[in-house]
């Protein structure tokens, strides 16, 4: 009795310490971001980063506003394109396509969702940028970034939307259909109310992914620090800025890049909290 | 009148959702097609087994493949034990203390959302600088391990939860201690699901670029130890397309190799999942 209890206690201790390690990882990351960004934050204050101004680390100007606008506008553009497409694709999978075709489409979406972002970026650079360049130079722009980012988040969005449509109780759907409603009516009255939390969760997760994307964006957005005034303007996002300048950044400059990392983590935290609010908690 | 507006919406919905599906299909063909079109010509056994020349414009990707595999190994060797332990605690032992389990889950959700470039920043500050590992395969692998941990845990936990409650009750009624139940009943029953989780984590790790640039570095020579800097396949694609003019062909061929690897990973995950499901159905 007692040796078995003892080994049970030891076993639980091992498991609990691994769980504590996993949870501590988050705190460790946040602590390091804070520690590394502290020097410049102490010297300049948080306001130097979010008030309008220039980003020229050499002169001691660290306004992230233009890049924050870049990040937000590219993300918004990507979601504007991807959300309707994703939802419609999921609808088509469930209500219009023959099941066999739908299963092929889903397999295709799975493959697409696994393609690395650097490949999407490279593809965008060689195929989409020249295309947009023909309409309005210079091609590498907010619009191109939004398009490629939309294509990138679309598969996951569609798959998650599909999962939440599938999880709507069959009785509700069949009941609505039995009342003589067509697909539009069934969707509006039975599917949408039941699937809405899942669909919103899917969109929020896509937002998080688009906000944090680096490689695709760095290759196709043009990387010029400016607040975009048209969709054909090149922009630089927060993530791209980190990846571009980290290689040679020293002292305050390096510290400022960690501040932008902290800012990104903060945005993501808000989105993840929102997502866990709308998503039904699984039992 | 009512009827007509409804049928108008209906046909709109129908046509637009077919259009969306066709768009997705078209994108798939375009991406895979352009990779095959530009990259397949260069692909050969020699490409896979020779050293890159002229910063990758010519030659192959052998050292890059080796670095990629080493980085993945380091990542998995670190992440799997930690992830499995956490998943076991969350699925089997957290019912007595739900608040602790929920706290861990919340941390992991947040961790899963953190952008990969931020993991890169952290890895650079912690593994490269504080632990003194420098730009090395070890730093890169450890950074990736932090990144895939939440995905791995989520998949492993779901695999463990999917085991029917009857297994646990039957073992308990036979008087087996819980850790013995875990070792000899639950873990073996969950192996296929665990493999699926592992493969998913692997897929995420192999696709990663941003977290690796400032941790495992750019060097494209054959690594001699884990402390050497090594360039992963994804970083190679990035470098070829951004910093090497005339590297597009090699970049396409490398992308093709990367996507083929991912495709194999994806197929084996879904085959395992199917077999897992089938064996469960046989039991019922």
Contacts between the chains, C-beta under 8 A, distances in Angstrom:
chain1	res1	chain2	res2	distance
A	4	B	177	4.8
A	5	B	177	7.9
A	7	B	177	7.7
A	7	B	179	6.4
A	8	B	177	5.6
A	8	B	178	6.2
A	8	B	179	5.4
A	11	B	179	4.2
A	11	B	182	7.8
A	12	B	89	7.9
A	12	B	93	6.2
A	14	B	85	6.4
A	15	B	85	5.1
A	15	B	86	7.6
A	15	B	88	5.3
A	15	B	89	4.0
A	15	B	93	6.2
A	16	B	89	6.0
A	16	B	93	7.7
A	17	B	85	7.8
A	18	B	81	7.4
A	18	B	82	5.2
A	18	B	84	7.9
A	18	B	85	2.9
A	18	B	86	5.2
A	18	B	89	7.0
A	19	B	85	6.8
A	19	B	86	4.4
A	19	B	89	4.4
A	19	B	90	6.9
A	19	B	100	7.8
A	19	B	104	5.2
A	20	B	104	8.0
A	21	B	82	6.0
A	21	B	86	7.8
A	22	B	82	6.2
A	22	B	83	7.4
A	22	B	86	4.5
A	22	B	104	6.5
A	22	B	107	7.2
A	22	B	108	6.5
A	22	B	149	6.1
A	22	B	150	8.0
A	22	B	153	6.6
A	23	B	103	6.6
A	23	B	104	4.7
A	23	B	107	4.2
A	23	B	108	7.4
A	25	B	107	7.7
A	25	B	111	6.5
A	25	B	146	5.8
A	25	B	149	6.7
A	26	B	107	4.4
A	26	B	108	7.8
A	26	B	110	5.9
A	26	B	111	4.9
A	27	B	107	7.8
A	28	B	122	7.8
A	28	B	126	7.3
A	29	B	111	7.6
A	29	B	114	7.0
A	29	B	118	7.4
A	29	B	119	7.5
A	29	B	122	4.7
A	29	B	146	7.3
A	32	B	122	5.3
A	32	B	125	5.1
A	32	B	126	5.5
A	33	B	118	7.2
A	33	B	121	6.9
A	33	B	122	6.8
A	35	B	125	7.8
A	36	B	121	7.6
A	36	B	125	5.2
A	84	B	20	7.4
A	85	B	20	4.9
A	85	B	23	6.4
A	85	B	24	7.3
A	86	B	20	8.0
A	88	B	16	5.6
A	88	B	17	4.1
A	88	B	19	7.6
A	88	B	20	3.6
A	88	B	21	7.5
A	89	B	17	7.1
A	89	B	20	4.6
A	89	B	21	5.2
A	89	B	23	8.0
A	89	B	24	5.4
A	91	B	13	7.3
A	91	B	17	4.7
A	92	B	17	3.9
A	92	B	18	5.9
A	92	B	20	6.3
A	92	B	21	4.2
A	93	B	21	7.2
A	95	B	17	7.8
A	96	B	14	6.1
A	96	B	17	6.0
A	96	B	18	6.3
A	97	B	21	7.0
A	105	B	21	6.2
A	105	B	24	7.1
A	105	B	25	7.0
A	107	B	270	7.9
A	108	B	24	7.3
A	108	B	25	7.0
A	108	B	28	5.1
A	109	B	24	6.9
A	110	B	266	6.3
A	110	B	270	7.6
A	111	B	28	7.5
A	111	B	262	7.9
A	111	B	263	6.4
A	111	B	266	6.1
A	112	B	24	7.7
A	112	B	27	7.4
A	112	B	28	5.9
A	112	B	31	7.5
A	114	B	203	5.5
A	114	B	207	6.9
A	114	B	262	4.9
A	114	B	263	7.9
A	114	B	265	7.6
A	114	B	266	5.5
A	115	B	31	7.0
A	115	B	207	7.6
A	115	B	259	6.0
A	115	B	262	6.9
A	116	B	206	7.6
A	116	B	207	3.5
A	116	B	208	7.5
A	116	B	209	6.8
A	116	B	234	5.4
A	116	B	237	8.0
A	116	B	258	6.2
A	116	B	259	7.8
A	116	B	262	7.3
A	117	B	207	7.1
A	117	B	209	6.9
A	118	B	207	7.8
A	118	B	209	4.4
A	118	B	234	4.7
A	118	B	235	7.9
A	118	B	237	5.1
A	118	B	238	5.1
A	119	B	31	7.9
A	119	B	35	7.7
A	119	B	237	6.7
A	119	B	255	4.7
A	119	B	258	6.6
A	119	B	259	6.4
A	120	B	31	7.8
A	121	B	238	7.6
A	121	B	241	7.6
A	122	B	237	5.8
A	122	B	238	7.7
A	122	B	241	4.7
A	122	B	251	5.8
A	122	B	252	7.8
A	122	B	255	6.2
A	123	B	31	5.6
A	123	B	34	6.4
A	123	B	35	7.5
A	123	B	255	7.8
A	125	B	241	5.9
A	126	B	34	7.5
A	126	B	38	7.9
A	126	B	241	7.6
A	126	B	248	6.3
A	127	B	30	7.3
A	127	B	34	6.0
A	151	B	27	5.7
A	154	B	24	6.8
A	154	B	27	7.8
A	155	B	24	7.6
A	158	B	24	7.0
A	182	B	6	6.1
A	182	B	7	7.0
A	182	B	10	4.6
A	183	B	10	6.1
A	183	B	13	6.4
A	183	B	14	7.1
A	184	B	6	6.5
A	184	B	9	4.6
A	184	B	10	4.7
A	184	B	13	5.0
A	185	B	6	6.5
A	187	B	13	7.3
A	208	B	113	4.8
A	211	B	115	7.0
A	212	B	113	7.4
A	212	B	114	7.2
A	212	B	115	2.7
A	212	B	116	6.8
A	212	B	117	7.2
A	212	B	118	7.5
A	213	B	115	7.4
A	214	B	115	6.8
A	214	B	116	6.5
A	214	B	117	4.4
A	214	B	209	7.5
A	214	B	210	4.0
A	215	B	209	4.7
A	215	B	210	5.6
A	215	B	234	7.7
A	215	B	238	6.1
A	218	B	242	7.7
A	219	B	238	7.5
A	219	B	241	6.6
A	219	B	242	6.4
A	239	B	115	6.0
A	239	B	117	4.9
A	239	B	210	7.3
A	242	B	117	5.2
A	242	B	120	7.7
A	242	B	121	6.6
A	243	B	117	5.8
A	243	B	120	7.7
A	243	B	210	6.0
A	243	B	213	6.4
A	246	B	120	7.7
A	246	B	121	7.3
A	246	B	124	7.2
A	246	B	213	7.7
A	246	B	214	5.3
A	247	B	213	8.0
A	247	B	214	7.4
A	257	B	121	7.1
A	258	B	121	6.0
A	258	B	125	7.5
A	261	B	117	7.2
A	261	B	118	4.6
A	261	B	121	4.6
A	261	B	122	8.0
A	264	B	114	7.9
A	264	B	115	5.4
A	264	B	117	7.7
A	264	B	118	5.7
A	265	B	114	5.6
A	265	B	115	7.7
A	265	B	118	5.6
A	268	B	110	7.4
A	268	B	113	4.4
A	268	B	114	5.8
A	268	B	115	6.7
A	269	B	110	5.9
A	269	B	113	7.6
A	271	B	113	6.7
A	272	B	109	5.5
A	272	B	110	5.3
A	272	B	112	7.9
A	272	B	113	4.4
A	276	B	106	7.5
A	276	B	109	6.2
